[in-house]
Amino acid sequence: MRQKQSPILNRRVRQFLSRPRVARLATVGSDGYPHVVPIWFRREGDDILFGSDRNNRKVRNILVNP
């Protein structure tokens, strides 16, 4: 029998993330330097989603160094 997992985000964090906000996403490039960009996002349950073109630097950085 599977145990019920507790939510990752508590009620206060969910409420905070439900309002329109701009976040900053930081990734590390192959050169070891940080790459920080503003992103728009939305929350679905405990998932935080944002869109991006697959060729953008932030996506390439995430694919190489999750």
C-alpha positions in Angstrom: 0.0 0.0 0.0 1.3 3.4 -1.0 1.7 6.0 1.7 0.0 9.4 1.1 2.7 12.0 0.6 2.3 15.3 2.3 2.2 18.3 0.0 5.5 19.9 -0.9 4.1 23.4 -0.7 2.2 24.5 2.4 -1.0 26.6 2.3 0.8 29.9 2.7 3.3 29.2 -0.1 0.6 28.0 -2.4 -1.4 31.2 -1.7 1.8 33.3 -2.3 2.5 31.6 -5.6 -1.1 31.8 -6.9 -0.8 35.5 -7.4 0.8 36.9 -10.6 4.5 37.3 -10.0 7.8 37.4 -11.8 10.4 35.0 -10.6 14.1 34.8 -11.3 15.5 31.5 -12.5 19.2 30.9 -11.9 21.1 28.2 -13.8 24.8 27.4 -14.2 26.4 27.5 -17.6 29.1 25.2 -18.9 31.6 27.9 -18.1 30.6 27.7 -14.4 29.0 31.1 -14.2 25.4 31.8 -13.1 22.8 32.7 -15.7 19.8 34.5 -14.0 16.7 35.5 -16.0 13.2 36.7 -15.1 10.4 34.3 -15.8 6.6 34.3 -15.7 5.2 31.2 -14.1 2.1 29.5 -12.9 1.4 27.0 -10.1 -0.5 23.8 -10.7 -0.8 21.9 -7.4 2.8 21.6 -6.2 4.2 22.1 -9.7 5.6 25.4 -10.8 5.4 25.7 -14.6 7.0 28.1 -17.0 7.4 28.1 -20.8 10.5 28.5 -22.8 12.0 27.7 -26.2 14.1 24.6 -26.0 17.1 26.4 -27.5 17.2 29.1 -24.8 20.3 29.2 -22.6 18.4 28.5 -19.4 16.9 25.3 -20.9 20.2 24.2 -22.2 21.8 24.8 -18.8 19.1 22.8 -17.1 19.4 19.9 -19.5 23.2 19.7 -18.8 23.0 20.4 -15.1 19.6 19.7 -13.6 
